[in-house]
C-alpha cells in the first residue's frame, strides 16, 4: 500500500464527523472506503456522518454490525455500508453482494481485513488512538485519490 500522504488529527467526535462530511462530496459510485482500527476508534461515527450528509432526506443510520450491510440511496448514488466484524470467511462477501457493489455503488467497509481481496482502487482510512484524540491515516494503491483528497480535504 502506498505511504499515506494524509495524516489527520481528529481532536474529538465532532472532528471525526466533520471529516466524514468533508469526504462525502468527493465520492462517486465505484469508490470504496476501507475503515480499519480498533473497536471504538470512530469508524462507525465517521461513516454515519458521511452517509447522513448525502442522504436525500434525513434518516437514521444504524451500525450494520448485525445486518452486515445497510444500503442507502444518496445524492452521490447508491451507497453500501458494510460491517464485516462478524464474518468468519471471505467467501461470504460474494453472498452479501459486495463484489458487485464495489463496481456500482459507493462502498464503506468496516473491518476490511475480512474482505480477502479489496478493490485495488480503495481508499484506506486507518483510525488510531492518539492520546489526545484520534489520528486517521489515509492510503491507497491506485486511483486518483491524491488529487481528490488534496482538493477536497485542504480545509480539514
Secondary structure, DSSP 4 states (H G I P E B T S, - for coil): -PPPSEEEEE-SHHHHHHHHHHHHTT--TT-EEEEE--TTSSHHHHHHHHHHHTBSS------TTTTSEEEEEETTEEEEEEE-TT---TTHHHHHTHHHHHHHSEEEEESGGGSSS--TTPEEEEEEE-SSSEEEEEEESSSSHHHHHHHHTTT-
